[in-house]
Amino acid sequence: MTVDLTITPLHVPDTLDAPDAEDFVVYGEFNRRVCAETAGLPDLAPTAAQMLPAWRDPSDTRHTGFVARRGEQIVGIVTIDYPQEEGARAAEIDVLVPEEFWGRGVEDALLDHAEDEARREGRTTFQGWTLHRPDVPGARIVTPRTGWGRMPTNPPAELLETRGYELEQIERNSELDLTGDLAVVRQALADAERAAGADYRVVAWNLPTPPERRAGYAAVLARLTTDAPSGDMEFDDEAWDADRVVRRDARLTGAGQLMSVVAVEHLPTGDLVAYNELLIGEDRTGVTHQFGTLVAKEHRGHRLGTIVKCANLLRWRELVPLSRRVSTYNAEENRPMLDINEALGFIPVSYAGAWQKKI
C-alpha cells in the first residue's frame, strides 16, 4: 500500500554543513547501503560529498531526485540523470530502497514517479543499473541480450524486468590487490611498450588537466560513448571541448578527491589515443576506483590498453601508497580489456546489469 507515502523533490544544498542538507546526506547513506545489500560492496558508492559537486553543476548532466517518506521517515529515494546534449533522449533512473523498506510499494511508486518526470522532460529511453553479487544460491540466472555474461537476479533487477526493461549488457566488477608485489604489472608494461613501438609515448598528469592537454583529452574522452562496447544501450554522442574538461575536472576534484590520468600520445599526429583514469576520495586509505579506460578504435592492436593501465597502476603506487585495492568495471563482451585485467591479477567481485526501456 502506498496511500501514506509522500514523494517530494530531493533538495540540493550549497554544502553538506547547511541546515537544508539532511536529505542529501541521507541520499549518500542510502546509496552506500544499497550497494552493501545488493553487491556486498558499500565502497562502490560515492559519498554525498563526492556527489555534491556534480549535482550542483547541471552543465553536462542534470541530476534530479525525489524522496519518499512514510510520516517523517525516509524510506526510499529515486534519482534521474538527464544528459544535456542537444536532442538527448535518454534518462538514467536509479531507485534506492533499502531491503528494510522493499516490497511495500515504495520502489514501484518511485519508479512510476521517475518515469512520469522523464516523460515530461521529453525523454523516450529509460535506463537503469543494478548491482549483483557473483553467487547467490538458488537465485535465477539471467543473461543479457548481448549473450555475454551471466549473473544471479535480485529484487531491483526483477523490478525493472517486470516493468518492461530489458537487460542489455552485463559489466564485470573486478578488483586488484594493490598491497602486493607489482612485478607482473612492471613486466607487462615493458613488454607492451616494446610491442607498441616508437610512434607512441606515455604522458601523465593529475587533475586539473594542464591547459595544453585539455583539447586532446576532450577528443579522446568523447570516444568513450562511441568506441566502448555498450550492447544496445542508447547513449547519445557527447560533445567535448576544453571547457567541458575544465568543468569535469572541477567536479572530480571536489571533496578532496584525487585523479591520476595516464594517456598515450601518437607522436606522428600528436593525438591522445588511449587513456586510463584512477580516482580516490579524500580518505587516501580507501578503495581506488578506475574511471575511464579507452583505446581509440584505429589504434587498437598495439597493446595500448596494457600500457595505460599498467603505467597508471605503477604511478598510483607512488601517489597513493596506502590504498589497498582498485576496483574497475568492464563489459563482459570486452574480452581484450578483461584479458588485460586477468593477466594483471584482477579478480571478479560483483556484476552490474544495464537495463533499458524505450517508449
N, C-alpha and C positions, 0 to 999 in steps of 0.2 A: 504494500500500500504506500502511496506517495502523497496522500492528501495533506499530511502535516509537514511536507518538505517545502522549503523555500529556497529559491535559487537567485542569487544576486551577483553582480559583476565583481570580479577579483580586482581589488584596488592595487595600483602600482605606486608604492611610496617613493619619496625622494631618497630616503635612506632607510636602512633596517632599524635604525635607532628612533625613527619617527613614531609618534603616537599612533599613526594610522597604518603601521607596518605589520600588525598582528596576522592578518590573513595571508600576507605574502610569506611570512615566516612559516606559517602552517603549511603552505604550499610546498616549501622546501622540505619540510619534515615528512609530508605525505609522499613526495617523490622518492625520498630515501626509503621510506617504509615499504612502499610498493615494490621497489627494486629488491629489497630484502626478502619479501614474501614470495615474489614470483621467480626470482633467479637466485636467491641466496647471496646476493652481492650488493649490499647497500651502497658501496662506494661507486657503483656505476652512475649514481645520481649526482649531478652538480648541486652545490648548496644554494640556498636562497641568495647569498651574497654573490656567488658566481653568476647566477642567472639575472640578477637585477640590471646590470648594465645593458644587456640585450633587450630587456623589456622596456627600458627607458629610451631606447633608440629604435624607432619604427622605420628607419630609412630603407632598409633592405628586406626585413621581415617584420611584420606587425604581429605582436603577441597579445592575445586576449585570453581571458579566463573567467570562469564562473564558479561560485562557491555554493555548495548545497548544505543546508543546515536543517536539523531537527531541533526545534527550540533554539537554544543558544549554541548547540554543539555542531561543529563542522563534521560532516560525515562523508564528504566527497568533494572533489574539485575536477573540473574539466578545463583543458586549455585548447585553444585553437590558434594555429600559426598560419599567417597569410603571406606567402611570398609576394613581393611588391613589383615584380617585373610587369611590364605592360602586357595586358592580355592574359595574365596568370589565371589559371582555372582551379588550381589545387588549394585545398585547406587540410592541414595536418591536425588531427584531433587526438588528444591524449586524455583518457579517462583514468583518474586516480581515485580509487575507492579501496581503502584497506579491507582486509579479509573480515575484520570485525563488523563492518557495515555492508558487506557484499550480500546480494541475494534478497534485499528488501526493497528493491525498486529504485535504489539510488543511482546505480550505474545506467539503467535504462533511461531514467529521467534526464540525467546529464548528457547522455549521448543524443537523445531527442533534442535537447536544448541546443547543443553544439551544431547538429546538422541543420536545424532551423536557422541559426545565426549564419552559418556558412552559405546557405541558400540565399538569405537576404543580402549577403555580400556578393552574390553572383557567381559563387564557386560551384563547379559541377563535378569535381573529382575530390572525394573524401579519402584521406589516407590516415593510417594509424600503425603504431608499432607495439608489439607485445614482447615481453621478456620471458624466457623459459629456462628451467633447469635442464641439464643434459639428460638426466634419467629420473623418471617418476614411475615407480612400479604400478602397473595396472592402467596407466594413462593411455588414452587413444593417441596413436602416432599420426601426424599429419605431414604431408609433403606439399611443396609449393607448385605453382603452375610451371615453373622453370624445369621441374623434375630433379633439381639439385638440392640435396639435404633432406633431413627429416628431424622432427622434434616432437616431444610429448605436448599435447594441448593442455590448456589451463582455462580457468573461468574468463579472464579478459579476452583470450583468443576466441572462446566459444561465444562470448557476447558479440564480437564483431562478425563472426561466421553466421550466427543466426540473424544478424541484421543486414545480410547481403554483401558483406565484404568478402573479397577473395584473397587467399594467401598467394601473393605474387612472388615472394622471394624469402629465403632464409639466410640470415647472416650468422656466421660463427664468431663468438666472442672468445678470444684466446688471450692467455697471459704468459709472460716470460718472467722468470725469477731473475731480478737484477743484482742479487747479492753474491752470485757465484762467479766463477772464472768466465770471462768473456772471450776466451781464446778462440772459440768457434766463430764468434762474430768477427774478430780481427782477421782470421784466415779467410772467411767468406768475403770480406771487403777487399782484401788483397787480390784474391782470385778474380773477383768481379771487375776490379779496376783494370787488371791486365786484359781481361776479355773485352772491355769496353773500348780500349784504345785511346789514342791521343786526342781525338776530337771532343772528348768530354772531360770536364773538370768539376770538382765538388766545391760549392760555395755554401756558407752557413752564416746565420745571424740569429739573434734573439729579437722577439718583438719588443718595441715597434720596428717595422721594416725600414731599413735605410732608404732615403729618398731615391737613390739611384737604382734600387731594386724593385720599387713599387709597381712600375708598369709591367715588367717581366713576370713578377709574382702574380699580378692580376690576370695576365694572359693564361698562365698555367692553372690558376685556381678555377678559371672559367671552364676548363676542360673536364672538371670533376662530374658535372651533370651530363656531359655528352660522351665521355670516354670510359667512365667506370661502369661495370656491369650493374644493371638495375632491373632486370627482368622486364615486365610490362608496367612497372611503376611510371606514372606520367609526371616527370619532373620538367618544369619549364626551364629553358635555357637561361642561364644567369648572365646578366650584363655586368662586367667587371671593368674597373679602371683604377687608377692610382688613388682616387678619393675614396672608393669603396674599401680598398685595402687599409687606408688610414682609419676608417670607421670600424672595420672588423678588428684591427689591432687594438683599438681603444676598448672594445667590448671584451676581448680575450685577455687583456692585461688588467682588467678591473678586478677588484677584490684581492689584489696581491698575487694574481696568477703569473706564471712564467711559461713562455712557449719558446721552444727551440725549433728553428726551421733549417733543414739541410736540403739543398737543391742541387741539381746537375745542370750545368751550363753547356750548351752545344757551341763549341768555340767557332766553327765556321759561320754561324748565324748570330751568335750572341744571345740566343733564346734560352730561357729556362725550360727544360723539357721533362723534368721529373722533380718531385719534392716529397718530403716526409715531415710531419709535424708532431712534436711531443709537448704535452701540456701538463702542468701540475698546479694545484691550488696553493693557497698561502701556507698550508702545512706541508713543508718540503719532505716530511717523512711519509706522506700519504701515497696513494696509488697514482702512477703516471698514466695519462690517457693519450693514446695516439689519436690524432685527429685525421687530417687528410693524408693519403699516400696515393700518388698517381704517377704513371709514366705515360706521356703523350703517345697516342697510337703509332704515329710514324717513327717513333724512336724505340719501340719495343724490340726485344730480341738482343739487346746489348747489355743485359743484366743491370740496368739502371735502377730497377726496384731494389735489388740487393744492395746496391751502393748507397742509396739514400737511407734505407732502413738501418743498415749496419753503421754507417758513419754517424747517424744521429744517436743510436744507442751508445756508441763509444763516447760521443760528445756529452751525452746526458750523464754518463757515469762521472764525468769531471764536474759538470754543472750542479748535479743534484745527487750526491753520493748516498744520501740516506733514504731515498725512495727504494722500496723493496721489490716492486713489481710494476710491469707495464701491461696495460690492457688495450686490446685492439679488436676491431670488427672488420670482417671481410665477407663478401658474398660467397656462398658455397660454390657457385659456378666459377669463381675467380681462382682457378687452380694455380696459375702462376704465382699469385701472391701468397696463397696458402702453402704452396711448396716452399717458398722462402721462409715463411714463419716456422713451418715444421722443421726445416733444416737447422734453424737457429735455436730451437728448443721451446717454442711456444706450444702450449697445450690448451685444448678446448675446455672452457669452464661454464659457458652458457650459450644460449642462442637467442636471436631476435627474429620475429616474424614481421614482414612488411605486408600490410593489408590495404586493399583499395576497393572503393565502390564508386562507380560513375553513375550520375543521374541525368 
